[in-house]
């Protein structure tokens, strides 16, 4: 079973984002998103992760395709991961959604940095920390130690 998460963009009215099925814990999706933003910049990361793709199976900053996850309903986005290509247009998860899509974590991006939210079973969110883009969060360092540089 996957640890589901959300990659979101902070706005003046709250946040909205896209669903990610696998590895949603901070050392997985959190570290992957962190590396992507550091490599490509916030604008390109938001464009690819939130605006151009409807939801994700998995996130990886690697450019090496893992063929073990190939299915007809997925497309490989080099340096980002496997995106679902069978989702409805305009489907976002927002901070107003009661159940938050059944997700366990949200990674909320802003110009200043990334906030990690833990989502409870009732949809309530608790901040696990805000990390400015010029820092190295502990979960990124843990992922690098466990999985290598592009975790």
C-alpha positions in Angstrom: 0.0 0.0 0.0 1.3 3.4 -0.9 2.0 6.4 1.4 -0.1 8.9 -0.4 0.9 12.6 -0.5 0.2 15.9 -2.2 2.5 18.3 -3.9 0.9 21.7 -3.5 1.4 25.4 -4.3 0.6 28.0 -1.6 -1.7 30.8 -2.7 -3.3 33.8 -0.9 -6.4 31.7 -0.3 -4.8 28.5 0.8 -3.1 25.7 -1.3 -3.9 23.4 -4.1 -2.0 20.5 -5.5 -1.7 17.1 -7.1 -1.9 13.6 -5.7 1.2 11.3 -5.5 0.5 7.6 -4.8 3.9 6.0 -3.7 6.6 6.9 -1.1 4.8 10.0 0.3 6.9 10.2 3.5 9.4 13.1 3.8 12.4 11.0 2.9 10.6 9.9 -0.3 8.4 12.5 -2.1 9.6 15.3 0.2 13.2 14.8 -0.6 12.4 14.2 -4.3 10.5 17.5 -4.6 13.2 19.3 -2.7 15.9 18.1 -5.2 13.7 19.0 -8.2 13.1 22.6 -7.0 16.8 23.0 -6.2 17.8 21.7 -9.6 15.1 23.3 -11.8 13.8 26.2 -9.8 10.4 26.7 -8.3 8.7 27.9 -11.5 9.7 24.9 -13.6 9.0 22.5 -10.8 5.5 23.9 -10.2 4.8 23.9 -14.0 5.7 20.2 -14.3 4.6 18.8 -11.0 1.3 20.7 -10.6 0.3 22.5 -13.8 1.1 20.1 -16.6 0.5 16.7 -14.9 -2.8 15.7 -13.3 -1.4 13.2 -10.7 1.6 11.1 -10.0 2.4 7.5 -9.3 5.9 8.2 -8.0 8.3 11.1 -7.8 12.1 10.9 -8.4 14.7 13.5 -9.3 16.5 10.9 -11.3 16.7 11.0 -15.1 17.0 7.2 -15.2 13.8 5.5 -15.9 12.7 2.6 -13.7 10.9 0.2 -16.1 9.5 -1.8 -13.2 6.8 0.7 -12.8 5.7 0.9 -16.4 1.9 0.6 -17.1 -0.2 2.0 -20.0 -1.8 4.5 -17.6 1.6 6.1 -16.8 4.0 8.4 -18.6 7.6 8.8 -17.7 8.6 12.5 -17.1 12.4 12.5 -17.0 13.8 14.0 -13.8 10.3 14.0 -12.2 8.9 10.5 -12.1 5.8 8.6 -13.4 2.7 10.7 -14.0 -0.8 9.3 -14.4 -2.2 10.0 -17.9 -5.7 8.7 -17.1 -7.0 11.4 -14.7 -9.7 14.1 -15.3 -8.6 17.5 -16.3 -8.7 20.1 -13.5 -8.6 17.6 -10.6 -6.8 19.2 -7.7 -6.7 18.5 -4.0 -7.1 21.7 -1.9 -6.7 22.6 1.7 -10.6 22.9 1.7 -11.1 19.2 0.8 -12.3 17.5 3.9 -10.4 14.2 3.4 -7.4 15.6 1.4 -7.8 12.7 -1.0 -6.8 10.1 1.7 -3.3 11.5 1.7 -0.9 11.3 4.7 1.5 14.2 3.8 1.4 17.4 1.9 4.4 19.4 0.6 3.3 23.0 0.1 5.7 25.0 -2.1 6.1 28.8 -2.0 8.7 31.3 -3.0 10.2 31.2 0.5 10.4 27.4 0.9 8.5 24.2 1.5 6.1 23.4 4.4 5.7 19.7 5.3 2.2 18.9 6.6 1.2 15.7 8.3 -2.5 14.9 7.4 -4.5 13.0 9.9 -7.3 10.5 9.1 -9.9 13.3 9.5 -8.2 15.6 7.0 -6.7 17.9 9.6 -3.2 19.1 9.0 -0.3 19.6 11.4 2.9 21.4 10.3 6.0 19.3 10.5 8.2 22.3 9.7 8.8 25.0 7.2 12.1 24.8 5.3 13.6 27.7 3.4 15.1 27.0 0.0 18.6 27.9 1.2 18.6 25.2 3.9 19.0 21.4 3.9 16.1 19.8 5.7 16.9 16.8 7.9 14.7 14.5 5.8 16.7 15.4 2.6 20.0 14.5 4.4 18.4 11.2 5.6 17.3 10.4 2.1 20.8 11.1 0.7 22.3 8.8 3.3 19.8 6.0 2.5 19.4 6.3 -1.2 22.1 8.4 -2.7 22.4 12.0 -4.1 19.3 12.2 -6.2 16.9 10.6 -3.7 
